[in-house]
Amino acid sequence: MASTNSTSRPAYPAAPSFQNDLEFLYAYLAVHVLSDPSRVYSYILWIAIGAVLLFLSLLHHLHISGGYLGALWNKWALRRRTWRKKHSLAVAKARGEPHRQPYSLPANAQIFTLSIIVIASLLCSFLGPDYFAPKASLWTLNDYPWATTSPSLSKRYELADYYQYMPQYTIPKAWWTSGNRTGLIAFALFPLCILFALKSPPFAIFSISCLVQFYCDKLLWLHKWSARLIFFLTVLHVAFWSVQLLIESRNGKVAYFYAWSYQKFIFAWTAFGCMVMLFLLSIGPFRRKHYEAFWFLHVLFVPLTIIMSALHHPPVWWWCWAALGLWLGERTWRFTWWLYTNGYFGMKSTAPSNKLRKVQYRNKPPVASSGKMENAFPYPNALPTAGIAQYPPPNQLPGVGLSVPTDYVPPPGFAHAELLPGRTIRLRIVTPGYLTWAPGQHFLISVPSITRFTTHPFTTASICDEQNPYDDGRVLVFLIRAKNGWTKDLWDNVALMLSRGQQYVRSEFLPRCEMPSRGVLLRACVDGPYGSSIRASWGSYSTVLIVAGGSGVSYALSVLQYICLCLAGRNGRFLGGQSGGYGHPNFKTARVRFVWLVREFGHIQWCASVLRRCMDLLPGPELQIDIFVTNVKPVAGVKPPQPSRISFAPPPFKDKDGLEPPRPGFAVNSRPVSRASLDSEDSGDDSDVDLSYYTGYVQEDGGLGHEEDILDLTNFEGDDDSTMPGEAQFNLSVKQEGRSRRAISRRMSTALFAKQELLHRASQLDFDGTNSTVQLVNKRASLPPIETNAPPSIRPPSVDGPSSQRPSVDIASVRPGDSRRGSVQGPQTPWTPSPLTPNSAAPLISPDSSSSDLRRELPALHTRNISNAPANLTPKRFSALSERSLMQTPITPASQRSMSRLSQWTDTDSFAALVPRGDVETVREQLRLVLCEKEVEDVGIMAEHARPGKPKLERILADEVERAKGALAVACCGPTSLDAMIRKVVAAQIDPQRIKRGDMRGSIALFSEEFSY
């Protein structure tokens, strides 16, 4: 510190005495303003933020985080912790309260980031001297005198401009300097807080592609806590200045009395009042229960707070104008893009030609003889067509139309809404403006008939196919579970329209288009896409494990479709991702495993069609699908009721009760299916299934260190498990269908394995044709292949080309006397017999094990190929919903062709729980759970992959690590508990020492979507 002279330099300089109170106040506040050099701390804060941003961007683009040091960091940073009070589950159950997720902390990486921001802000607020001499700088502080420690006030005044009374020396600490400095850092944090909340680049700097590409879904938590940090610093600013004004007096009155006559002081308290309202109205319970009110008040008070703060202290108001400019600029950008996307200006797409799409879907070449071809290509010529111009043509690309569950495509600007089991609404939207998105991104949806001004975020379950010229290549599919608020209003509105037989809202201008056979049409607008999943480079990992819980399957489906198409030979560049696909030198992915935890068997309908198409697209070793149904707790001493038969595929034989599971034609004379064989999957022998919670839903000390409920893995906060009429019977029917198919698959697999092993052993006998007159088996003879959907664990490596694409097997469609069509011939890799897993959820048929007699026993297995290449397909055989009514009626061809008869279980009384109370008295129609032909068939196929229990995730991941050939990626979307469990499992499997030895299987990247507004 520089030496002081005899002149007093107080830390609390006095203002000159003026007779006019207002003039005195202006002079007093001018004396107590920070000098320009004193603002260096705010610049230091932003220099540090910029340096960290550039460093993280460099790590992201150079993929340095996948190395040894990155593994050390990820092993700790990925983990998150949840907490639940002991016995709280039992207390909630006794009180009849709905299930709630445990309290959770964010991931360690987010906590660490917030800690750095808080520490940096506090250091910039309190470290070092508060006030610099006006001509000093950070490097020349010692060249100027410092204030004395005496708090006495100087009595010498000069009549001059106010600012000449500013202290010309450095002041370490004082009430007013600390107040000014905390206010300065609060101002400097305004732009950072706004940046954490922005959604759309280029204004959302953190989401720019050349930087870290973090969107608001990953930054929203930091936005909330940075706002709380600003509020904390503002409270300190107000408190310090309040003390300063209370210790100063004039004419026997404290300075606070005179401050109210200062206009900028009024602005200060107005800004603080708005900030307090923002803080109170952003508390979690209010935000969750009254989201629309929270949103409107947030939009109102945020700009008011920023503007009033800027007017309060003009010398540093550029921080406020920067924050406000970012917010207004991003809103303007999004609004302009919203107008284009939703067709409010520019060329609009015409209504889709569903008939032409269906022809193309059935692998027939489109006919351009009519004007329908014009409607098939709705995009204006000025729109991007780079993907469409690529070779091969769209009708020869694999997986075209993969994301569309049914044939119907809604008109642009409208949403096709269907009710699904589990109080779930499926929305399909085609935007009038051309729109692309990355796998796993989300959109903000608004339905004017529900609420006109608010939007709600939902993750898309579909992908964008830029090489598909039809509208089904850009259909946005959303799976929305009805909870409270907007989602419940949407469910009630759709249910009421269906009950009245109303297909669209009369007041909405619906264009001339084909109407859907099921569901309703609603005007809908979308805003997006958003989401940090765009930063994932899926092709950089040898294996991708996808884990989803409940309705989190939307994210998982989108990622699964993208990877399957890339493995089938498509270029990810035209699917919303990064360039690369099978055969590309930088594409490393060779396997994907899909694990879905779902509450009920009937919920498989949500995505059965898409999952089956993915199975049709990829061979078994490259794709494995496992579905775990958790609501299987048996009631002690009570045998569950048998479901009425829903025929997913018409059974070849039926007993008098109609409850016999379907059997293949060649098993006519075999022994009947035993009950024990049907229930064998419940035995718990499968190493990937955990049935320990059968004894009770509450685990005292689970894997997360507290009481756990099985609902923690499948139900988001507020999920409603009430069922539609007939849904319980549907769940039981799907469960029974899966049991039957697995029993048949096990018997077929055992027989085929035994015969193949016999043939293999015989082929090993070294018979010399010249020395023996008997040759049992020609050892050079190759066995003809059998196309099947066997699990990857037992399928041999398949050759490239068409032979690698096999259909899903419909075991129940087996008929004696049928012939195999479209069998793919070609060289096959010799198969080595290996033990089979009797409890696997997937069919256990060896893909290459067959002989001529076995091929005669296995007829054409029905499938629906999604490829557009012309092929000879077996005639479509609809396996109808032929469930029984209250009176036993035989299954007739007419009943098999029935679209749905689940309405027989529906009555007016049960419908009352689905619609608003007042409308039930006037609307007496019945709500029906309607399933289309293809979905019923797909549900039956996928039921074979659904088994009761919860997965042993640690064992599943360990198995995938051992069989991988390089680094792995894990994609997860589900409730908080599932996300925490996956993070714990992944962190345990990350092995830095393995990476150090050159084995990249120790590197695991986690891509998780778990956020809330």
N, C-alpha and C positions, 0 to 999 in steps of 0.2 A: 504494500500500500504506500502511496506517495505520502511524504511528510506533510503535515498540516501546518498552517500559519496561525496567527492570532485571530484571524477572522472566523466567526462562528459559521459552521455549515451544518445546520440541523437537518435531521431526517424528516422533520415535519415543517417545511418552510411555510411561512405565513404569507398571506396575500396582502396587498396594500389596502389601507382603509379607505373606503369610499362611503359617502353619505347615502348614495342610492343603493338600496339592498340588492337590486338585480345586477347592478354593475359590480358590486362586491362579489356576488356569487359567480359571475362570469370570470372575474379575475382569479377568484379562489380555485375554481375548477381548472382554469388554464395553467395555473401553477402546479396542479397535481395531475397533469397529463404526462404519460410516458413520452420520452424523447424518441426521435426516429431510430437512433442506434439501439434503443432498448427493445425494439421489435425483432431483433435478430433471432430470438428464441423460436419464434413462429417459423422463420425460414429454416432454421436447423431441423425442426420437426418435419417439414415437408421434404427437405433434402434426404433425410433418413428414410422417409416413406418411399420416395422415388428410387433410392438405392436398393431397398428390399424388394420392390416390385421388379426391377430389372434383374436382380439376382434370381428370384423365383422364376421369372420368365425364361432365363437362360437354362435353369435346371429342367424346366418343362420341355423345352424344344430340343435339348441335347440328350434327354432321357437319362440324365446323370443319376436321378433318384433310384434307378434300378440296380445300382452297383452296391458295393460293400457298405459304404457309408450311408447310402440311401436306405439299405435294409436295416442298419442299426437305428436310424431315425424312425422308420416306419414301424418297427417292432414295438416302439413305445407310443408313437404319435397316433396310431390307428385306434387304440383302445378308447372305450368310453365306459362310463359307469352309470348304473341304474340303482335306485334305492326304493325300498318299500317297507313301511312300518310293519313290524311283526304282528301277525294275526289280523292284519287289515282286510285280507280277503275274506276271512270268516265273518268279520264284523259287517262288511259290505253285503255279503250274501244274506246274513240274518236280517239286515235292514231292507233288503230288496233293492239295493242300489245297483245301477248298471256297472258292468266291468270297466275298469280304468287301467290304463297303462301305468307302470311304476314311474316315479320321478326319475328324471334322467339328466345327466350332464352331457354336454357336447363332447366330441372327441378331444383327446389330449392336444392334438394339433391346434384346434380352435381355441382352447383355453390358453395354450402357450401364446398364440397370436394376440389374443386379447390382453394377456398379461404384458406383452411387449408394448402394446399401444398405451395401456394405462401407465406403465412405468415411464415410458418416454414422455408422455404428457405431463406427469407429475414432476419429472426431472426438469422439463422445460418451464414448469410453473414455479419451481422453488429453488432449483440449484443455481448458485451464483448470484451476483447482485441483481436487484430488480431494475434499478434505474441507472442508465448510462449518461454520462455527461453528453450534452448535445453534439459536441465535436469529436467525441471518442468513438472507438470501434472495439470489437471484441479483442483485437490484437494490441490495442493501445490504451487499455484501461489504466495501467499504472502510470501513464503520462499525465493523468489528470487527478486532481485532489478527490478525496473521499469524504463522505459526511462524517462528522463527529458522532459519537455515541450518545451525546447529550440530547434529550428530547426537548430542551428549552427552545422557545420560539424567538426568533429575531424580531427586534422592535424597529429596525431601520427599514423604511419604505421609500420608494421612488415612484414619481408619477410618470409613467411611460406606457408603452404597449404592454398588454397583459403577458405576452410570452417572454418578455425580457426578464420576468420574475421567475422563470423556470430555473430550477437549481442547475448550476453549472458544474456540478460535481457528481460523483457516483454515490448512490445510496444503496447499501446492502439490503436492508429489510426495513419495512414500515407497513403500517396497516394499509395505507393507500397504495403503496407500490405493489404489495402482494395482491391487493384487490385488482389493480390494473393488469397485473401479469396473468392472473388466473382468467380474467376476462379475455385477454389477448389470445391465450391458448384455446379457450372455448370458441372464439371466433375462428381460429385456424383449423379447428376440428370440424367446422360446419361442412366444408366441401368433402372431407373424407366420409363423414356420416352419410351424406347424400350419395356419394359414389357407391357405397355399400348397398344402397337400396335401389339403384337404377338397374333396369332390366335389359335395355337394348343398346348395343354398340351403334355408333362410335362414342356416344356420350357415356355409356357404361364402360369406362376405360379398362377396368379389370377383365372384361369379357372380350376385348379385342383379340383377334386370332393371333396376332404377333406377340401378345403378352401371355399372361397365365391362363386366360380363357375361363376365369371363374365368374359364373353368373350369380344372380341374386339368391338362388337356392342354396349356395354355399356361403354367401356373404350376409344373408339376412340376420343371422344371429349376431354377427359383428356389428351390423347396423343398429340393432337394438341396444347392444351394450355400449357402443360408441355414443349413442344418443344419451344413455344414462350417464356416461362419463361427462358429456357436455353439461348435462343438468347438474351433476355434482360440482363441476368447476364453476358453474354459474351461481350455485348456492354459496360457494366460498366467496365468489366475487361480491355478491350482495352482502354477505355477512361481514367481510372485511371493510367494505365501504360504509356499512351501517355503523360499525365501531368508529371509523374515522369521523363520520359526521356527528356522532354522539359526543366524541371527546372535544370537538371544536365548538366554540360558542361565540356569539356576537350579541352585544347588548343584553346579556342575560338569557339569551335563547340559543339552543343548540343549532348547529348548522343544518340539521335535518329540516327544521322549520322553514328555512330559506330555500332549501333545495327544491321544494315543491313548486316554486315559481319559475324553475328552470325547465324549458320545454324538453330538452334532451333527457332530463331526469324522468319526465312523464313517459317518454318513449321507452326508457329503460324498464320501468315498472310494467308497462303494457307488454313488452316483449317477455318479461319474466312471468307475467300472468298467463300469457299464451303457452309458454313452455310448461308451466305447472299443469295446465289443462291437458296438454299433450301427454305429459307423464301419467296423469291419473287415468286418462281415457285409453291408454295403451296397456293397462294392466291386463294380465292374461285372462282372468275370468270374464271381464267385460268384453274383451276382444273376441273370445270364443263364442259367447252367447249373443253378442250383438255386432257381428262383423260388419254389416252394412253401415250401421251408425258409426262404428269406429272408422271405417274407410272415409266416409264423408267428412267427419270431424278432423281426421288426419289431413286430408287434402285442404281443409279450411285453415287449420292452425299452423301448419308447417310454413307456408309462405308468409303468413302474418308474423310469425316469430322471427323469421329471417329479415323481413322488411323493417320491423320495429327495432331489431338489433342494429341494423345498418344505420338507421336514423339516430339511434342513441349515441353512436360514436363514429362520426364520419372519417376520422383519421385512419381507421383500419377497416372501413366498410367494404373494401374490395373482397375480403374473405366472404362476406355475406352475398355480394353480387355474384361472385364466382359460383357459390352453392346454388343460388337462385337461378342463375343462367344455365347451369347443368340440369337442374330439375325441369325448367321450362323448355329447354332445348330438347331433352329426351321426351317429354310429353308431346311436344309438337311433332317430333320425328315419328313417334309411335302412332299418333293420331293420323298423320299422313299415310303411313303404311297400313293402318287399320282401314282407312277409307279405300285404298286400293285393293287390299285383300278381300274385303267384303263387298266389292263391286259398286262402290258409290261414285267412282269416276273411272274412266277408261273402258276398254272393251270387256264385255261379260261373256262368260262361257255359256253355251247353250245347254239345254237340258240334256242329260246323258241318255244315250241310246242303250237301254238295258237289254233289248233284244239282240242287238249286234254284239254286245259284250257277252251274252250267254252263248251265242254261237261260237265266238272266239274262245270262250271258256271251255267249251266241249271239244276243243282241239280240231275244229273245222276251219278251213281258211275263210276269211271274211269275203263276202260278196259285195262288190261295188256297183251293182246294177241299179241301185235305187239311191235316192237322196239321203239315205241314212248314213252314208259314209261321211257326209259333211258334219253331221252331229257327233260322229265318233271322234273327231279331232277338234275339240272345242277351243284349243289355245290359239290366240292370235299369232300371226307369223313373227311379230316382233319379240315374242317371248322366247326364252332360252329353249333351244332344240338340239343342243350339242349331244345330249344323251340319246335322243331318238335317231340321230343321224349315224350312230355307230353301227358297226357290223358285229354280230348278225342282226337281221331284222327282228322286230319285237315278237313276231309270231314264232320265232325259234329260240327265244331266250328262256331259260329255266326260271320258274317261279313267278311269272307274270300274273298279277292278281292274287298274290300270296296273302295279303292282309285282309281281304274282304271275306267276312264269314259267310255271307250269302250272296246271291246274284244281284240283289237290288242295290242300286246306287242312287242316292237322293239327288234332287235338282240342286244346282249350285246356290249357296246361301241358305239352305235348309238342312235341318238335322233330322235324320230318321231315328226315332226313339223306340226302343223295344224294352219290355220288362223281362228280366231274367231272374232265375232263382237267387235267393239271398238278398232280396230287396235291392237289386242292381239294375241300373238302366244302362243300356248300350246305345251310345250316340254315334252315328256315322255322319260326317259332314264333308262336303266338297265345297271349297271356297271359290267364289267367282274369279278372284285374282289368282294368278299362278303363285304357288307357295311351295317351298322346300323346307325340310327339317332333318335333323340328325336323329339317329336312333336314341330313344330314351328322353327326348326333350318334352317339355310341357307347353301348354297353351292356356290362355285366359279365355274362358267361354262366357258369353252372355246370351241368354234366351229372353227376348223382349216380352214374351207372354208370361214369364215368371217375374223377372225384375228387369227394368229397362236400362238402368245406369250402372249396376255393379257387375263385376266379372269375378270368376272363380277359377283357380288353377287346377288343371287335370293333365296327367301324363298321357300321351298318345300311345295306343297299343299297336300302331301300324307304322309302316315305313313309307318313305317317299321314293317312288320308282320313276326316275326321270326318263327311262327308256320305254316306258309304257305309254303309248299315245292316248289311251283311254282314261276316262275319269277314275276308274278303279285304281289307277296307279298313284293317285294322290288323295285317297279317302282318309280322312282323320277318324280314327276309331277310339272311343273313350269308354271305359268301364267305370261307372259312377255308382257307388253304394250310397243308399239313402241313409242319412243320419238325422241331424236337426237343421233347421234353417233352410237354406236354398236348396240343398239336395232333397230334403223331404218335400218341399214345395214342388220340385220337379217331378218326383215320384207320384205325388197326389194328383198333379195335373195330368200326367200321362195316364194314370189309372182311371181317372174320371173320364177322359176322352175315350178310352177303350171301352169303358162300361156303357157309354152312350153311342158307341159305334161311330164316333167322330174321328176322321182320319187327318184333319188339319184344322187350324184355327181360322174361322171364317173371316176375321178382320185382316188376316195376312194375305198379301197378294201372291198366291201360289201360281207359278207359270204352268202352262200346259205340259204335263209330264205323265209318265206311268206311275200309278199309285201303288204303294206297297201292299202286299198281301197280309202283312202283319205289322203292328206298330202304328205310329203316327208321325206326321211331319210337323216340325216346328221351325219357325224362323230362328236362325242362330248366327251369331257373329263370333269371330275368333281374333285373338291378339297374340302374336308370337311369331316364331317359336322362341322359347327360352330354355335354359338348362345347361349345366356344366358337363353333361354327358357328351357334348360335342368335342371335348378335349381328349376323349379316350381314343387310342389307336388300337382297335381290337385285333388287327392283323399282326401286331407285334408280339403276340403271345401264342405259345404252342397249344395251350389248352385254356378254354374259358369255362368257368363254372358260374352258372346263373342260379341264384337263390331268390325266391319270391315268397312273400307271405300274404295271403288274402288278396285284396284288390291291388296290392303292389305288383301283381302279375302284369299289369299294363306296361310298366317299364321293362320287365323281363321279356315279354313277348316281342317288343320292338327290337331289343338287342338280339334276341334269338333269331328272328327273321333275317336281320341284317347279316349275321354270321353265317346262317345256313345258305343264303343266296351267294355270299362270297365264296363259301366252300364249294358251291355248285358251279362256280366259274364266272359269276357276275363281278363287275368292277364296282367296288364300294364307292367310287367317286360319284356314280350315278344313283346311289342309294342313300345319299345324305351324309356319308362318312368320308373317310380318307381313301385316296386312290390305292387300289390293290385288290386282289382276289386270288383264287386258286390258280397256280401257275405263274403268278407274279413273283419276281425274285425277292421282294421285301415282305411277302405275305407268308407268315409262319404258322398260322392257326391250322391245326389238324384235327381238333376234337372240341366238341361243346357238350356240356352236360347241363340239363335243365332240371332243377329241383323246385317243386312248388308245394308249399304247405297251405292247405285249404280246409275250411271248416266242415263242409258237407260234400257228399259225393255229387249232388246235383249241381254244385258250383263249377263242375268240370265243363258245363255247357258254355261258360264265359268264353273259353278259348279253345274248345275241342277241335273246331274246324281248322284253325290256324296251326295247332300242334300236329294234327294229322297231315296237313300239307307239308309241314317241315319234315315229317318222317318220310313222306313220299319223295322228298327232294334229296335226302341224304341217306347213305347206307348206315347200318348199325354202328360200326366202329367209330364213325365220326359224330354221331348224335345219340345221346341217351336221355330219355325223358323219364323222370320219376315224380309221381304225384302222391303226396301223403295227406290223408284225410284224418283230422285230429278228433273230430266229434264221434268217437266210437266207444265211449265209456259204457260198458254193459250194466244194466240194472240187475242187482243181485236178486236171484230167485225168480226173475221175470224174463221169460223168453221173448225177444222182440217180435212184434207181429210180422207176418209174412206180407210182403208187398203184393199188390195186384200186378199182374204181369204186364210190363211195358215191353213190347217186342221190338228191340233195336234191330234185330234181323229175324225174320220169321223162323221159329224153330222147326226143324224137320219133323219132330215128334212131340206130342203133347199128351200129358196124362190128364186124368179127369179134372184135376185142379188147375191145370194150365200153368204150373209152377216149375216144370222141369226145365233146366237150363238147356240152351241150344247145344246140339252135338253135330259133329261132322257126319256126312253121309256114310263114310266107310266104317263108322263106329256103330252101325245099326245092331250088329250081333255081339258087340262087346258088352262087358258087364256094366250095369247101371252106375251112374255117378253117385258116389257115396257122399253123405253129408260131411264126413271127416275130411274128404279130399277138398270139398268146397271151402272148408273153414281152415285149411292148413296154413293159409297166409296169416292167420291170426295167432299162430303159435309162437311167434317171436323168434324163430330161428334165423331170420335174415339179419345179417350183421349190420345192415344200414338202418334198421328200424328199432326205435325205442318204444316199448309198450309199458314202461314202468309206471306211467301215470294212470294206467287202468285202475289201480287201486284207489286213486283219489286225484282230483284235479289239482289240488294244492300240494306243491312240493316244498317242504319246510326249508331246505337249503339247496337251491338249484345251482346251476352252473354259473349264475350271475351273482351268487352270494346272498340271496334273499329269497323270500317266498315267491314261488312262481306258479302261474296258472297257465294251462295250455292255451287259453285265449290270448295270452301275451304274444304268441307267435303268429296269429292269424287275424286278429281283430284290431283295427285302428280305433283311436279314441272316438266313441260315439257310434260305432257300428251297431246296427240293429239286426239281431238274429231271428226276428219274427219271420214267418214263412207265408207264402201265398197259398191259397187253397190248392191242394193237390201236390204241393211241393214236397211234403214229407214222404208221400208215396213214391214220388219221383226219385228222391234220394235213395230209398230202399231198393228201388228197381235198378238204379245204376250200380249200386253196391252188389246186388245179386248178379247182374250182368257181368261185372268184372270177375267175380268169383268163378262163374261158369266158364268164362273164356280162359282164365288162368288154369283151371283144372284140365281143360281140353289141351291147352298148350303144353302142360307138363307131361301128359300122357303121350302126346305126339312127339314131344322132344325126347322122351325116354325111348320110345320105339325107334325113332330115327337115329338116335345116338347108338343104340345097341346094334342096329344093322350096319351103320357106318363103321363102328369099331370092328365088327366082324369082317367087313370087306377090307378094312385097313390091315387087319392082322393077316388075312389071306393074301393080300398083295405083297406082304413082306416075305412070304415063303419063296425061297429061291428055286423055282421050278425051271428046269432046262427043257425046252421043247424037244430037243434031240434025244434026251435020255428018259423022258417020261411021256407016257401016252395020255396022261391026265393033266390038264392045266386048269385049276379052279378059277383063277381070276387073271386077266391080262393086266400085268402091273403097269403097263403104259396107258391103260384106258383111264380116261378122266371121267369123273362122275358129272352128270348133267346138273346144272345149278337149280336151286329152288329159290324163287324170289320171296323174301320174307322180311319181317321187321324184327329180327332177332336182336337182342341187346348187344351192345358193343363188346361186352365181356366175353361172349362166346362166338362172335363173328370173326371169320378169318380176314386178313387183309384182302381187299378187293382190288381189281384192276381198274384203271381209269377208263372213262368212256361211259357209254350208255349202260353198261352192265352194272355200274356202281349205283345207279338209281333204281331203287326197288320200292314197290308199293307197300302200303300198310295192309296187313293181313286181316281180313274179316273172317275169323274162324267160324262164325255162325253161318256164313254163307256157303259153306261146303255142301255140295250136292253130289250124289253118286251119278256117274255117267257124264259129268261135265268134262270138257277138255281144256287144257291149258292154252291160253292165247298169248301171243306176243312174247313168248319166252325168249330171253336174250341169250344168244349163244356166243361163246368166245372163250378164250383161254382163262382158266381159273387157277388160282393159287392153291396148291395142295393144302388140305386141311388136316390139322393134327387134332385128334379127339382129345377133349379135355372134360373134366367133370362139370356137370351143369348145376345150376343153382335152383333148387326146386321152389324156392319162395320168391323168386324174382318177380317184380311186377310186370316185366316185359315178357313177350312170348319166348319160349326157350327152344325154338326150332333152329337147327343149324342151317345156315343159308346155303351151304354147298353140299349138304349131305342128302343125296337122293339116288334113286336108281329108277330104271324104267317102270318097275312095278309101283314104286312109291309115287312116281309122277302120275301114274294112272289113278292112284288113290287120292292125290291132291289136285282137285279141279281148279278152275279159274277162281282166283281170290279177288273179290271185288275191291276196287280202289277208285279214287278220283284223282287223276293225275293233273297237277296244276300247270305243267309245262304246256306251252302252246304249240309244240311241234306236233304235226299230224301223227296219230297213232290209232291202231285198232283197239278199241275198248270193248270190254264186255258190256252187254246191255245193262242199263241201270235197273237195279232191283231195289225198290223202296222198302225198307224195313220200317213199318209204320209203328206209331204208338198205339198198340192194340191192347191197352190196359183194360182190365175187366171193370164192368160197372157193378153196381150193388148186387144185381142178379147175375148169375153165371151164364155167360153166353159164349158159344164156341167162337174160335177165331176163324173168321171167314175171309175170303179174298176181299170182300168189300170193307171189312173192318181193318184189314191190313193196309188198305189204301187210304184209310182215314188220316186226315191231316193231324188231328189231335183229339183225344177224347178225355183229356185231363179235366175238362170242364164238368164231367159227370161228378167229380168230387167237390164242385164249387156250388155254393148256394148263397142266397142273399145275405144270410146272417154272417157267414164267414167273410163276405165281401165288405162288411161294415168296418172292419179294421183297416182297410186299405185306402179309404177315401175319407174326406172330411165328413164329420157327423151330419151336418145339415143336408148334404147331398144324397145320403143313402135313402132318405124317405122319398125323394122324388125320382131317383134313378134306381130302377129295379133290375137292370141288366146285370149279367154276371161277368166277372173278370175271369179270363182264362189264361192259363199258362200254355202258350202256343209255341210249338217247336216245329221247324220246317223239316222236310225230309232229310236233307243232307246233314243237318245238325244232329238229328236223332241218330243217324248212322255213325257220324263222327264221335258222338258221345259214347256209343257202344264200343267203338274201337278203342277210344282213349280210356274207357273204364278198366280195360285190362292192365293199364299202367298205374292205376290208382289203388293204393293199399292203405289199410288203417294203421295209424300210429304216427309218430313224429320221427324225423330222420336223425340219425347220429351224424351231425354235421362235421364233427371233428374227424370221424372215420372216413366220411365221403371225401373231404378235402385231402386227407392223408393219402387215400388211394389215388386220387387224381394227380397228386404231386409225384408219386412213385411211377406212374405210367406216363407222365409228361416227358417231353423231349427238350424242354426249355422253360422259360419263365411262364408263369401262370397269371391269369386275371380272374378276379372274382367280382361279379356284378350282383348287387343286392338291393332289394327294395321291399320294405315291409314295415311292420310296427316297430316301435322303439326297441323293444326287447329282442326282436329278431336281429335288428341291426347291431345291437350291442353284442349279441352272441356271435354273429359272424365276424365282427371285428376281433373278438377275443380268439376265435378259432384261427383266423388268418394270422394274427400276430404271433400265435404259438407256432405256426408252421413256417414262418419266415426264418431262414437260417443264414445269417451273414457268413458263417464259417464255410458253409457249402458254396456260397458264391465266391469266396476267397480262393477256393480250390478249383474254380472254373465251372462248377456245376450250377447252372442258372435255375435249376428247379427250386433253389432256396429263395428265389425272388418271386414275390406274389404282390400284384397290384390290386388294390381294392377300389371299385367304383360303386359308390353307394348313393342312392337317392332317398333322403329322409329330411323333409323340411316341412314347415308349417307357417302359415301367414298369421 
